[in-house]
Amino acid sequence: MAILIDETKRVLVQGITGREGQARTRLMREYGTNVVGGVTPGKGGQSVMGVPVFNTPREAAEALGPIDISVLFVPAAGVKDAAIAAFDAGVKLTVLVPDRVPVWDAMNIAAAARANGAKFLGPNTLGVLSPGRGVVGMIGGRAESARQWFKPGVPAGVGIISRSGGMASSTGYYLGQAGVRISTIAHIGGDAVLGIRIPEAALMFEADPQTEAIVIFGEIGSTQEEELAGLIRDRKVTKPVIAYIGGKAAREGTRFSHAGAIIEGGRGTHAGKVTALRDAGATVVDAFGELPGAVVDILRNNKGKSLMSESEKNAVWHTAVTQIEPNRVAVRGYDIADLIGKASFGSAVHLILTGSLPSAAIGRLMDGILVASIDHGATPPSALAARTVASTGASLSSAVAAGIMSINRHHGGAIEDCARQLKAIADRAAKSNIAMGEAATQHLAAMKEAGERMPGFGHRYHTNDPRTSRLFALALEAGVDGSHMKAARAVEECFAVAKKPLPMNVDGAIGAILADIGLNPVVFNGIFMIARTPGLVAHVVEEQSREKPMRRIDPVNHGYDGPPPRTL
Ligand SMILES: CC(C)(COP(=O)(O)OP(=O)(O)OC[C@H]1O[C@@H](n2cnc3c(N)ncnc32)[C@H](O)[C@@H]1OP(=O)(O)O)[C@@H](O)C(=O)NCCC(=O)NCCS
């Protein structure tokens, strides 16, 4: 777990078409954040890097479904209206990046959040980042650097709460250098009126099973650190708290960097905060440079799981696929010994490609897809290529690789291409508020006009592909029947009334089903390769054991002499 942001959260970007909105959308997506849509009034219908833009958060929520977090990159004067519009659309967390938001507006936002049971981070926040899982806002800059600096809190990590934007990243960086994993870094913002403050963020970390300790970069002004001390005293925060408080040298009445960092009437002094926290049992370091060492000491004393081993600390690059330790192999976090015998191959393929184990029914469907594509006789280009290379005396690996290399746009590639066209049809139906059949008719007409063929329909051999109907039936049994499958049926109906009926082929069916399961189309061709490899191995081994080297392989004229039809 982590707090506020992880890979499951559906994120909206308000101000997505602006300079910062566009740049940050790219960076957030590169880091893995699930950005589902954007909003800029008057720019609905456009798209930014493939992300659809809407005129209002409500329109976005109506088209895309519920949105978890909205991050704002709109000019300060528009923040109040934009945040309230997000709350009205059912968004439960807004991240208010802009600075110079008027205090009165921030108070109005707070009232609207309360009325809607929602929360907000900021204003004037760099946002929140959960290493390896997602970022909302601007923490970490380039995805590559953020991956390098902040190590995921798996199996555990420390939570960072910072009142300074720059020091949020720096604290994460120096903790990483000291070998400490991080669950989430939250910059709460520097303004006088804030949404989520230190005490509330600390309670979230307290409730997060993945967080082992809480690190605070505090500063003078406000009563946030004193309130945290109260929570520690009352045993509402029981995890170790390690803090640094900036602004020791500031005198009363001097504003120290942020609007919220001001000592007034003796409240919010450096000494007062340090004493309150220490009296409550927290560790407070005197210099920022002592913070990482203090965190490491406390974790070590507690046998903390947030500490990295030496080899992990020295790693120059990372993978999130499989973790290897002496006597332990974990695929996407699951011990391979547990998976063996419990997870089917289809489920394991789903796991390794998406990071999550599917339900039993989806696992069966994945198995069905892999079985459906295992082989299609000796005539497809991949089998012919593999056999041809095998006949030269090449090794098994070279011959199978030759077969794999022939899987491209026109062989196996229709799975991905078809899924993309089906999505375009479903989007057209949703956007124009028309029936799927009409959207399919319009889309096919536009493709015909442009001289393009609809991939995934028609077959050079079968008129009724036996794999297609079986896979669709299996998908329905698994409760899968989303917009892609509906669009596929609509296309089939359009073609059925045309001069030459073009039934859906196995590529089209698999593309529609995989897209409705929610897999990323970039792996579709890969799934076909995974499925077809056993068939290629069988062809290569047969070629090498039965046939003469360098024979002339007739691509069509061959017979079958294997077992007669049998039943299961
Ligand atoms: C918010 C901020 C990032 C915007 O800067 P910007 O991207 O350069 O501004 P732009 O004018 O290019 O873009 C703003 C976009 O919001 C859009 N917008 C305005 N009101 C909007 C609303 N209610 N909803 C959605 N979008 C809106 C604008 O139309 C504009 O898009 P456009 O250019 O396509 O018309 C900037 O004002 C800011 O506050 N920067 C400092 C942030 C910071 O450092 N915070 C953390 C401190 S630690």
The ligand as a MOL file (V3000), in Angstrom:
LIG
                    3D

  0  0  0     0  0            999 V3000
M  V30 BEGIN CTAB
M  V30 COUNTS 48 50 0 0 0
M  V30 BEGIN ATOM
M  V30 1 C -0.5730 26.5450 -12.3340 0
M  V30 2 C 0.5890 26.8320 -13.1970 0
M  V30 3 C 1.4990 25.6220 -13.1510 0
M  V30 4 C 0.1090 27.0490 -14.6350 0
M  V30 5 O 1.1780 27.4750 -15.4420 0
M  V30 6 P 1.2150 27.2950 -17.0560 0
M  V30 7 O 1.0410 25.8700 -17.4070 0
M  V30 8 O 2.4380 27.9710 -17.5180 0
M  V30 9 O -0.0680 28.1120 -17.5050 0
M  V30 10 P -0.7990 28.0690 -18.9090 0
M  V30 11 O -1.4660 29.3650 -19.0500 0
M  V30 12 O 0.1390 27.5840 -19.9920 0
M  V30 13 O -1.8910 26.9070 -18.7470 0
M  V30 14 C -2.9750 26.9660 -17.9160 0
M  V30 15 C -4.1090 26.2350 -18.6130 0
M  V30 16 O -5.1970 26.0830 -17.6950 0
M  V30 17 C -6.3880 26.3160 -18.4260 0
M  V30 18 N -7.4540 26.6540 -17.4840 0
M  V30 19 C -7.8190 27.8380 -17.0070 0
M  V30 20 N -8.8710 27.6950 -16.1730 0
M  V30 21 C -9.1520 26.3770 -16.1250 0
M  V30 22 C -10.1300 25.5770 -15.4610 0
M  V30 23 N -11.0490 26.1000 -14.6440 0
M  V30 24 N -10.1210 24.2430 -15.6510 0
M  V30 25 C -9.2080 23.6760 -16.4550 0
M  V30 26 N -8.2810 24.3780 -17.1370 0
M  V30 27 C -8.2470 25.7120 -16.9700 0
M  V30 28 C -6.0430 27.4300 -19.3560 0
M  V30 29 O -6.9830 27.5340 -20.4060 0
M  V30 30 C -4.6450 27.0110 -19.8200 0
M  V30 31 O -4.7330 26.1010 -20.9040 0
M  V30 32 P -4.4890 26.6440 -22.4310 0
M  V30 33 O -3.0960 27.2170 -22.4610 0
M  V30 34 O -4.6340 25.4240 -23.2930 0
M  V30 35 O -5.5560 27.6840 -22.6660 0
M  V30 36 C 1.3460 28.0900 -12.6870 0
M  V30 37 O 0.4690 29.1540 -12.7130 0
M  V30 38 C 1.9170 27.9480 -11.2660 0
M  V30 39 O 1.2420 28.2020 -10.2920 0
M  V30 40 N 3.1820 27.5430 -11.1380 0
M  V30 41 C 3.8660 27.3430 -9.8470 0
M  V30 42 C 3.4870 26.0070 -9.2840 0
M  V30 43 C 4.4170 25.5430 -8.1850 0
M  V30 44 O 5.6090 25.6710 -8.2860 0
M  V30 45 N 3.8130 24.9320 -7.1310 0
M  V30 46 C 4.5240 24.2350 -6.0920 0
M  V30 47 C 5.3820 25.1210 -5.2740 0
M  V30 48 S 6.3990 24.2290 -4.2020 0
M  V30 END ATOM
M  V30 BEGIN BOND
M  V30 1 1 1 2
M  V30 2 1 2 3
M  V30 3 1 2 4
M  V30 4 1 2 36
M  V30 5 1 4 5
M  V30 6 1 5 6
M  V30 7 2 6 7
M  V30 8 1 6 8
M  V30 9 1 6 9
M  V30 10 1 9 10
M  V30 11 2 10 11
M  V30 12 1 10 12
M  V30 13 1 10 13
M  V30 14 1 13 14
M  V30 15 1 14 15
M  V30 16 1 15 16
M  V30 17 1 15 30
M  V30 18 1 16 17
M  V30 19 1 17 18
M  V30 20 1 17 28
M  V30 21 1 18 19
M  V30 22 1 18 27
M  V30 23 2 19 20
M  V30 24 1 20 21
M  V30 25 1 21 22
M  V30 26 2 21 27
M  V30 27 1 22 23
M  V30 28 2 22 24
M  V30 29 1 24 25
M  V30 30 2 25 26
M  V30 31 1 26 27
M  V30 32 1 28 29
M  V30 33 1 28 30
M  V30 34 1 30 31
M  V30 35 1 31 32
M  V30 36 2 32 33
M  V30 37 1 32 34
M  V30 38 1 32 35
M  V30 39 1 36 37
M  V30 40 1 36 38
M  V30 41 2 38 39
M  V30 42 1 38 40
M  V30 43 1 40 41
M  V30 44 1 41 42
M  V30 45 1 42 43
M  V30 46 2 43 44
M  V30 47 1 43 45
M  V30 48 1 45 46
M  V30 49 1 46 47
M  V30 50 1 47 48
M  V30 END BOND
M  V30 END CTAB
M  END
